[in-house]
Amino acid sequence: MIRISLILIFFLALNLNASASVKNESVDSLYQIIKLSTDEPLNLTVSKTEIFINANFTDNAKISSLITRFIDRINQDHDQTLQAKGYFIAGHLSQQKIQNLGDAIYFLDRAYEIATLNQNYNLMAKASLEAMESLGNIRMYDEALKYLFKLKGLISQHDGAIEHKSTKLYRMGWLYHKSGNDNLAIDYFNLALQKDDFENDINTKMHLYNTWGLSYRRLGDFQNALKAFQESYAIASAENNTFWKALVNG
C-alpha cells in the first residue's frame, strides 16, 4: 500500500513538473511575440496572439494563469513600449477569450496609463475603444461613455497619430445607438464615413450602414433607414455575403 502511494506521488510530481514546464514555455512564447512586435501594427500583434492562444489553449483557467504570469514577466521589463502593448494584449485576451471583464478593464487602463508616458496615442485610443466596447456589451453605458470621451478627445487632438479612425467613430456611434441615443449615433456614423479610412475593413462599413438604418428606423425616418439598409445590402452583395444579405432583407 505504501509502495503504491509512493508510485502515485512520483507520477503526480512528474505531471506537475511537465505542466509547469509547458506554462513556462507558453509564457516565454507569448512574451517573445510581444517583444518582437514593438514596431508592427497593433492589429497584427493581436492576430498573432489570438492564433497562439487558439493553437495551444482550450481551458479558460490555463489562459487566465498564462495572462497572470505574462504580466509578471513584462513587469520585470523596463521597456515602456513593451509594457504598454503587453498590458493591452492581456486586457484584450481577458475580455475576448475568458470574458473576465474586471481584469480586462484593469489591464486596458494600465495600457492607457503607460502609453501616456511615451505618447503612444494609437495604443491609448485602442485601449479606450476596447474598454468602451466591453462595458457597452454588458450595458454599463455610463462607464462605457467615460472611455468614449477619452477616445473622442484623442481623435480630435491627435488625428494623424491614430489608425482606423472610421472604425473607432463607428463604434462610438454603435454605443450611442445601443444606449438609445440615436441622434448622436447618426452623427458619429456620418463622421466615420467622412474620415473614410476603413481601408480593407469592408465588414465594418457594412455593419455601420446597417446600424445607421436601425437608428433611422427607430427615429421614424423610414426613407433614410431604407437608404442605409440598401447600402449595407449592396456591400454584402459585392462581397457575396449571403448571410448578411438575408439578415438585411429580413
MARKOL-212219 format. One record per residue (C-alpha): x, y, z; residue number from 1; residue in one letter. Coordinates in pm, 1 decimal. Layout:
N
<fikol u="X" v="Y" w="Z" k="NUM" r="A"/>
...
This chain:
250
<fikol u="0.0" v="0.0" w="0.0" k="1" r="M"/>
<fikol u="282.7" v="235.1" w="91.3" k="2" r="I"/>
<fikol u="465.8" v="138.9" w="-229.2" k="3" r="R"/>
<fikol u="157.0" v="216.6" w="-443.0" k="4" r="I"/>
<fikol u="117.2" v="553.7" w="-270.3" k="5" r="S"/>
<fikol u="482.6" v="639.8" w="-338.1" k="6" r="L"/>
<fikol u="443.4" v="545.8" w="-705.0" k="7" r="I"/>
<fikol u="132.7" v="766.3" w="-733.1" k="8" r="L"/>
<fikol u="314.8" v="1057.1" w="-569.0" k="9" r="I"/>
<fikol u="608.9" v="1006.9" w="-806.8" k="10" r="F"/>
<fikol u="388.2" v="1018.6" w="-1117.6" k="11" r="F"/>
<fikol u="190.6" v="1313.5" w="-980.5" k="12" r="L"/>
<fikol u="517.0" v="1502.2" w="-931.3" k="13" r="A"/>
<fikol u="618.0" v="1423.5" w="-1290.1" k="14" r="L"/>
<fikol u="284.4" v="1554.9" w="-1419.5" k="15" r="N"/>
<fikol u="312.4" v="1873.1" w="-1214.7" k="16" r="L"/>
<fikol u="664.4" v="1935.2" w="-1344.7" k="17" r="N"/>
<fikol u="550.5" v="1874.0" w="-1701.9" k="18" r="A"/>
<fikol u="260.8" v="2114.2" w="-1653.1" k="19" r="S"/>
<fikol u="491.9" v="2379.4" w="-1506.3" k="20" r="A"/>
<fikol u="738.7" v="2347.3" w="-1795.7" k="21" r="S"/>
<fikol u="459.7" v="2389.0" w="-2051.3" k="22" r="V"/>
<fikol u="343.9" v="2700.1" w="-1871.8" k="23" r="K"/>
<fikol u="696.5" v="2843.1" w="-1868.0" k="24" r="N"/>
<fikol u="734.3" v="2777.7" w="-2240.5" k="25" r="E"/>
<fikol u="396.1" v="2934.2" w="-2308.2" k="26" r="S"/>
<fikol u="482.9" v="3246.2" w="-2110.0" k="27" r="V"/>
<fikol u="814.5" v="3270.4" w="-2296.8" k="28" r="D"/>
<fikol u="638.7" v="3229.3" w="-2631.9" k="29" r="S"/>
<fikol u="377.2" v="3495.8" w="-2560.2" k="30" r="L"/>
<fikol u="645.6" v="3729.5" w="-2426.2" k="31" r="Y"/>
<fikol u="854.2" v="3683.1" w="-2741.2" k="32" r="Q"/>
<fikol u="554.3" v="3757.7" w="-2965.6" k="33" r="I"/>
<fikol u="512.4" v="4092.9" w="-2790.9" k="34" r="I"/>
<fikol u="887.1" v="4158.7" w="-2759.2" k="35" r="K"/>
<fikol u="939.6" v="4117.6" w="-3133.3" k="36" r="L"/>
<fikol u="631.4" v="4318.5" w="-3229.3" k="37" r="S"/>
<fikol u="705.8" v="4661.4" w="-3085.4" k="38" r="T"/>
<fikol u="733.8" v="4819.6" w="-3432.6" k="39" r="D"/>
<fikol u="447.9" v="4636.2" w="-3604.5" k="40" r="E"/>
<fikol u="79.6" v="4743.8" w="-3625.1" k="41" r="P"/>
<fikol u="-120.8" v="4665.2" w="-3313.1" k="42" r="L"/>
<fikol u="-386.1" v="4469.4" w="-3503.6" k="43" r="N"/>
<fikol u="-118.8" v="4235.5" w="-3639.7" k="44" r="L"/>
<fikol u="11.6" v="4165.1" w="-3288.9" k="45" r="T"/>
<fikol u="-342.8" v="4095.5" w="-3169.5" k="46" r="V"/>
<fikol u="-390.1" v="3845.7" w="-3454.1" k="47" r="S"/>
<fikol u="-62.6" v="3668.9" w="-3370.7" k="48" r="K"/>
<fikol u="-152.0" v="3633.2" w="-3001.7" k="49" r="T"/>
<fikol u="-500.6" v="3502.7" w="-3082.5" k="50" r="E"/>
<fikol u="-355.0" v="3243.2" w="-3321.0" k="51" r="I"/>
<fikol u="-108.6" v="3137.5" w="-3049.2" k="52" r="F"/>
<fikol u="-382.1" v="3106.4" w="-2784.7" k="53" r="I"/>
<fikol u="-621.9" v="2918.6" w="-3015.8" k="54" r="N"/>
<fikol u="-349.9" v="2673.5" w="-3113.9" k="55" r="A"/>
<fikol u="-237.4" v="2595.6" w="-2760.3" k="56" r="N"/>
<fikol u="-520.6" v="2652.1" w="-2512.1" k="57" r="F"/>
<fikol u="-881.3" v="2549.1" w="-2469.1" k="58" r="T"/>
<fikol u="-914.1" v="2581.8" w="-2092.3" k="59" r="D"/>
<fikol u="-1005.3" v="2924.6" w="-1952.1" k="60" r="N"/>
<fikol u="-825.4" v="2861.5" w="-1624.0" k="61" r="A"/>
<fikol u="-499.9" v="2796.7" w="-1811.1" k="62" r="K"/>
<fikol u="-545.7" v="3108.8" w="-2024.0" k="63" r="I"/>
<fikol u="-605.3" v="3310.4" w="-1707.4" k="64" r="S"/>
<fikol u="-292.7" v="3163.4" w="-1549.6" k="65" r="S"/>
<fikol u="-93.1" v="3240.0" w="-1864.6" k="66" r="L"/>
<fikol u="-208.2" v="3602.8" w="-1861.6" k="67" r="I"/>
<fikol u="-116.1" v="3643.0" w="-1492.9" k="68" r="T"/>
<fikol u="232.4" v="3500.1" w="-1544.7" k="69" r="R"/>
<fikol u="279.2" v="3700.1" w="-1863.7" k="70" r="F"/>
<fikol u="201.3" v="4022.6" w="-1675.4" k="71" r="I"/>
<fikol u="453.3" v="3925.2" w="-1406.8" k="72" r="D"/>
<fikol u="707.8" v="3875.7" w="-1684.4" k="73" r="R"/>
<fikol u="658.3" v="4209.6" w="-1858.4" k="74" r="I"/>
<fikol u="657.8" v="4391.9" w="-1524.4" k="75" r="N"/>
<fikol u="1021.9" v="4284.5" w="-1494.3" k="76" r="Q"/>
<fikol u="1099.4" v="4461.5" w="-1821.5" k="77" r="D"/>
<fikol u="1170.4" v="4835.6" w="-1814.4" k="78" r="H"/>
<fikol u="1068.1" v="4891.0" w="-2177.9" k="79" r="D"/>
<fikol u="753.8" v="5107.0" w="-2158.1" k="80" r="Q"/>
<fikol u="657.6" v="5034.4" w="-2519.4" k="81" r="T"/>
<fikol u="666.1" v="4662.3" w="-2445.0" k="82" r="L"/>
<fikol u="475.1" v="4704.9" w="-2118.3" k="83" r="Q"/>
<fikol u="201.0" v="4916.0" w="-2276.5" k="84" r="A"/>
<fikol u="149.8" v="4667.6" w="-2558.8" k="85" r="K"/>
<fikol u="169.2" v="4372.8" w="-2317.5" k="86" r="G"/>
<fikol u="-97.3" v="4514.9" w="-2087.2" k="87" r="Y"/>
<fikol u="-318.2" v="4586.8" w="-2387.4" k="88" r="F"/>
<fikol u="-283.6" v="4227.4" w="-2509.5" k="89" r="I"/>
<fikol u="-360.0" v="4100.0" w="-2157.4" k="90" r="A"/>
<fikol u="-675.3" v="4313.3" w="-2149.8" k="91" r="G"/>
<fikol u="-781.6" v="4200.4" w="-2495.6" k="92" r="H"/>
<fikol u="-732.8" v="3831.0" w="-2412.2" k="93" r="L"/>
<fikol u="-904.9" v="3866.3" w="-2074.1" k="94" r="S"/>
<fikol u="-1215.9" v="4002.7" w="-2243.2" k="95" r="Q"/>
<fikol u="-1222.1" v="3813.0" w="-2571.9" k="96" r="Q"/>
<fikol u="-1103.2" v="3470.6" w="-2459.5" k="97" r="K"/>
<fikol u="-1219.0" v="3426.8" w="-2099.1" k="98" r="I"/>
<fikol u="-1474.7" v="3708.3" w="-2058.3" k="99" r="Q"/>
<fikol u="-1308.4" v="3838.2" w="-1741.0" k="100" r="N"/>
<fikol u="-1427.6" v="4198.6" w="-1758.6" k="101" r="L"/>
<fikol u="-1273.3" v="4311.2" w="-1428.6" k="102" r="G"/>
<fikol u="-921.7" v="4206.9" w="-1527.2" k="103" r="D"/>
<fikol u="-974.0" v="4330.3" w="-1883.4" k="104" r="A"/>
<fikol u="-1061.3" v="4683.8" w="-1773.6" k="105" r="I"/>
<fikol u="-772.5" v="4692.0" w="-1524.2" k="106" r="Y"/>
<fikol u="-520.3" v="4580.1" w="-1788.8" k="107" r="F"/>
<fikol u="-658.1" v="4820.4" w="-2050.1" k="108" r="L"/>
<fikol u="-639.4" v="5108.9" w="-1802.6" k="109" r="D"/>
<fikol u="-277.0" v="5020.4" w="-1727.4" k="110" r="R"/>
<fikol u="-200.8" v="5002.9" w="-2100.6" k="111" r="A"/>
<fikol u="-351.0" v="5350.9" w="-2139.0" k="112" r="Y"/>
<fikol u="-150.6" v="5491.4" w="-1846.0" k="113" r="E"/>
<fikol u="182.3" v="5350.8" w="-1967.5" k="114" r="I"/>
<fikol u="114.3" v="5455.3" w="-2327.6" k="115" r="A"/>
<fikol u="54.0" v="5810.1" w="-2199.7" k="116" r="T"/>
<fikol u="413.9" v="5823.1" w="-2075.4" k="117" r="L"/>
<fikol u="560.2" v="5774.3" w="-2423.5" k="118" r="N"/>
<fikol u="271.7" v="5945.8" w="-2605.6" k="119" r="Q"/>
<fikol u="157.6" v="5636.1" w="-2791.4" k="120" r="N"/>
<fikol u="-177.4" v="5787.1" w="-2890.2" k="121" r="Y"/>
<fikol u="-274.8" v="5499.1" w="-3117.6" k="122" r="N"/>
<fikol u="-245.9" v="5244.3" w="-2836.1" k="123" r="L"/>
<fikol u="-426.4" v="5480.6" w="-2596.2" k="124" r="M"/>
<fikol u="-712.3" v="5503.1" w="-2846.4" k="125" r="A"/>
<fikol u="-724.6" v="5125.6" w="-2896.5" k="126" r="K"/>
<fikol u="-727.8" v="5061.7" w="-2519.5" k="127" r="A"/>
<fikol u="-1010.5" v="5314.2" w="-2475.2" k="128" r="S"/>
<fikol u="-1205.8" v="5153.5" w="-2760.9" k="129" r="L"/>
<fikol u="-1178.5" v="4800.6" w="-2619.1" k="130" r="E"/>
<fikol u="-1280.8" v="4915.5" w="-2270.2" k="131" r="A"/>
<fikol u="-1575.9" v="5108.6" w="-2415.6" k="132" r="M"/>
<fikol u="-1693.5" v="4808.6" w="-2619.5" k="133" r="E"/>
<fikol u="-1652.1" v="4565.6" w="-2328.9" k="134" r="S"/>
<fikol u="-1863.9" v="4781.1" w="-2097.0" k="135" r="L"/>
<fikol u="-2115.8" v="4861.0" w="-2369.9" k="136" r="G"/>
<fikol u="-2172.2" v="4492.7" w="-2441.9" k="137" r="N"/>
<fikol u="-2292.0" v="4439.6" w="-2083.2" k="138" r="I"/>
<fikol u="-2495.2" v="4765.3" w="-2086.0" k="139" r="R"/>
<fikol u="-2276.4" v="4955.0" w="-1840.6" k="140" r="M"/>
<fikol u="-2333.1" v="5262.9" w="-2051.6" k="141" r="Y"/>
<fikol u="-2230.7" v="5531.2" w="-1802.3" k="142" r="D"/>
<fikol u="-1892.9" v="5362.6" w="-1753.2" k="143" r="E"/>
<fikol u="-1856.6" v="5298.5" w="-2125.7" k="144" r="A"/>
<fikol u="-1918.0" v="5666.9" w="-2203.2" k="145" r="L"/>
<fikol u="-1616.0" v="5764.5" w="-1991.7" k="146" r="K"/>
<fikol u="-1396.3" v="5574.2" w="-2235.9" k="147" r="Y"/>
<fikol u="-1588.1" v="5714.1" w="-2533.6" k="148" r="L"/>
<fikol u="-1500.0" v="6066.5" w="-2418.4" k="149" r="F"/>
<fikol u="-1133.5" v="5967.9" w="-2383.5" k="150" r="K"/>
<fikol u="-1140.0" v="5825.1" w="-2734.7" k="151" r="L"/>
<fikol u="-1317.6" v="6132.7" w="-2872.8" k="152" r="K"/>
<fikol u="-1051.7" v="6359.8" w="-2720.0" k="153" r="G"/>
<fikol u="-767.8" v="6152.7" w="-2864.1" k="154" r="L"/>
<fikol u="-912.5" v="6157.2" w="-3215.6" k="155" r="I"/>
<fikol u="-976.5" v="6533.0" w="-3206.9" k="156" r="S"/>
<fikol u="-632.1" v="6619.5" w="-3066.7" k="157" r="Q"/>
<fikol u="-408.3" v="6357.6" w="-3231.8" k="158" r="H"/>
<fikol u="-585.9" v="6273.5" w="-3556.2" k="159" r="D"/>
<fikol u="-271.6" v="6193.1" w="-3753.3" k="160" r="G"/>
<fikol u="-132.9" v="5952.1" w="-3493.2" k="161" r="A"/>
<fikol u="-437.7" v="5725.6" w="-3473.0" k="162" r="I"/>
<fikol u="-515.7" v="5443.1" w="-3715.3" k="163" r="E"/>
<fikol u="-859.5" v="5330.8" w="-3833.1" k="164" r="H"/>
<fikol u="-1045.3" v="5637.1" w="-3705.7" k="165" r="K"/>
<fikol u="-1354.5" v="5548.2" w="-3908.8" k="166" r="S"/>
<fikol u="-1388.5" v="5215.5" w="-3729.0" k="167" r="T"/>
<fikol u="-1349.1" v="5386.0" w="-3389.6" k="168" r="K"/>
<fikol u="-1605.5" v="5655.4" w="-3476.2" k="169" r="L"/>
<fikol u="-1846.9" v="5386.9" w="-3595.0" k="170" r="Y"/>
<fikol u="-1811.0" v="5200.8" w="-3265.4" k="171" r="R"/>
<fikol u="-1873.9" v="5524.1" w="-3075.2" k="172" r="M"/>
<fikol u="-2193.3" v="5559.5" w="-3276.7" k="173" r="G"/>
<fikol u="-2272.1" v="5194.8" w="-3201.9" k="174" r="W"/>
<fikol u="-2253.5" v="5268.6" w="-2828.3" k="175" r="L"/>
<fikol u="-2492.7" v="5562.7" w="-2859.8" k="176" r="Y"/>
<fikol u="-2729.4" v="5351.1" w="-3070.3" k="177" r="H"/>
<fikol u="-2712.8" v="5065.7" w="-2819.5" k="178" r="K"/>
<fikol u="-2784.9" v="5300.6" w="-2528.6" k="179" r="S"/>
<fikol u="-3082.1" v="5455.9" w="-2713.7" k="180" r="G"/>
<fikol u="-2933.4" v="5789.8" w="-2826.0" k="181" r="N"/>
<fikol u="-2989.1" v="5751.5" w="-3199.9" k="182" r="D"/>
<fikol u="-2940.6" v="6116.8" w="-3295.8" k="183" r="N"/>
<fikol u="-2584.7" v="6112.3" w="-3159.4" k="184" r="L"/>
<fikol u="-2531.5" v="5768.3" w="-3312.7" k="185" r="A"/>
<fikol u="-2613.8" v="5906.8" w="-3657.8" k="186" r="I"/>
<fikol u="-2374.6" v="6199.3" w="-3603.9" k="187" r="D"/>
<fikol u="-2089.6" v="5956.4" w="-3536.8" k="188" r="Y"/>
<fikol u="-2181.1" v="5736.0" w="-3833.0" k="189" r="F"/>
<fikol u="-2158.1" v="6046.3" w="-4052.3" k="190" r="N"/>
<fikol u="-1818.6" v="6135.2" w="-3903.4" k="191" r="L"/>
<fikol u="-1694.6" v="5780.4" w="-3965.7" k="192" r="A"/>
<fikol u="-1788.9" v="5799.5" w="-4332.6" k="193" r="L"/>
<fikol u="-1631.8" v="6145.5" w="-4366.8" k="194" r="Q"/>
<fikol u="-1299.2" v="6014.6" w="-4233.6" k="195" r="K"/>
<fikol u="-1329.1" v="5713.6" w="-4465.3" k="196" r="D"/>
<fikol u="-1013.4" v="5531.6" w="-4354.3" k="197" r="D"/>
<fikol u="-1180.7" v="5191.2" w="-4343.0" k="198" r="F"/>
<fikol u="-912.3" v="5067.1" w="-4585.6" k="199" r="E"/>
<fikol u="-994.6" v="4698.7" w="-4644.1" k="200" r="N"/>
<fikol u="-1234.6" v="4668.0" w="-4350.0" k="201" r="D"/>
<fikol u="-1543.3" v="4617.0" w="-4565.6" k="202" r="I"/>
<fikol u="-1733.2" v="4431.0" w="-4292.4" k="203" r="N"/>
<fikol u="-1719.1" v="4731.0" w="-4058.6" k="204" r="T"/>
<fikol u="-1863.7" v="4957.2" w="-4327.7" k="205" r="K"/>
<fikol u="-2139.6" v="4703.9" w="-4391.1" k="206" r="M"/>
<fikol u="-2222.7" v="4690.6" w="-4019.3" k="207" r="H"/>
<fikol u="-2212.5" v="5072.0" w="-3997.0" k="208" r="L"/>
<fikol u="-2479.7" v="5116.3" w="-4264.4" k="209" r="Y"/>
<fikol u="-2697.4" v="4852.2" w="-4103.1" k="210" r="N"/>
<fikol u="-2677.8" v="5009.9" w="-3755.8" k="211" r="T"/>
<fikol u="-2734.3" v="5350.7" w="-3915.6" k="212" r="W"/>
<fikol u="-3051.8" v="5211.3" w="-4072.3" k="213" r="G"/>
<fikol u="-3167.6" v="5076.5" w="-3736.5" k="214" r="L"/>
<fikol u="-3115.7" v="5419.3" w="-3577.0" k="215" r="S"/>
<fikol u="-3310.8" v="5597.3" w="-3851.4" k="216" r="Y"/>
<fikol u="-3589.7" v="5339.8" w="-3827.1" k="217" r="R"/>
<fikol u="-3613.6" v="5383.4" w="-3450.4" k="218" r="R"/>
<fikol u="-3643.1" v="5760.7" w="-3506.0" k="219" r="L"/>
<fikol u="-3922.7" v="5705.4" w="-3757.4" k="220" r="G"/>
<fikol u="-3719.5" v="5821.6" w="-4058.3" k="221" r="D"/>
<fikol u="-3800.4" v="5524.2" w="-4279.5" k="222" r="F"/>
<fikol u="-3674.1" v="5681.9" w="-4603.3" k="223" r="Q"/>
<fikol u="-3318.9" v="5727.0" w="-4473.3" k="224" r="N"/>
<fikol u="-3340.2" v="5391.2" w="-4295.5" k="225" r="A"/>
<fikol u="-3414.5" v="5223.9" w="-4629.3" k="226" r="L"/>
<fikol u="-3120.3" v="5403.1" w="-4795.8" k="227" r="K"/>
<fikol u="-2882.9" v="5286.2" w="-4521.6" k="228" r="A"/>
<fikol u="-3007.6" v="4926.7" w="-4540.8" k="229" r="F"/>
<fikol u="-2967.4" v="4933.9" w="-4919.8" k="230" r="Q"/>
<fikol u="-2605.6" v="5047.0" w="-4881.0" k="231" r="E"/>
<fikol u="-2540.3" v="4762.8" w="-4636.9" k="232" r="S"/>
<fikol u="-2707.0" v="4515.8" w="-4875.9" k="233" r="Y"/>
<fikol u="-2500.2" v="4644.7" w="-5170.1" k="234" r="A"/>
<fikol u="-2175.1" v="4585.6" w="-4982.7" k="235" r="I"/>
<fikol u="-2291.6" v="4237.3" w="-4879.3" k="236" r="A"/>
<fikol u="-2378.3" v="4159.4" w="-5243.2" k="237" r="S"/>
<fikol u="-2038.2" v="4279.1" w="-5364.9" k="238" r="A"/>
<fikol u="-1872.7" v="4058.1" w="-5103.4" k="239" r="E"/>
<fikol u="-2108.9" v="3766.2" w="-5180.2" k="240" r="N"/>
<fikol u="-2209.6" v="3759.4" w="-4812.4" k="241" r="N"/>
<fikol u="-2536.5" v="3565.4" w="-4840.3" k="242" r="T"/>
<fikol u="-2591.7" v="3554.3" w="-4462.5" k="243" r="F"/>
<fikol u="-2574.3" v="3933.9" w="-4429.9" k="244" r="W"/>
<fikol u="-2792.8" v="3985.8" w="-4738.8" k="245" r="K"/>
<fikol u="-3061.3" v="3767.2" w="-4580.4" k="246" r="A"/>
<fikol u="-3026.3" v="3948.9" w="-4247.7" k="247" r="L"/>
<fikol u="-3065.5" v="4294.2" w="-4405.2" k="248" r="V"/>
<fikol u="-3357.2" v="4175.1" w="-4620.9" k="249" r="N"/>
<fikol u="-3526.8" v="4044.5" w="-4308.4" k="250" r="G"/>
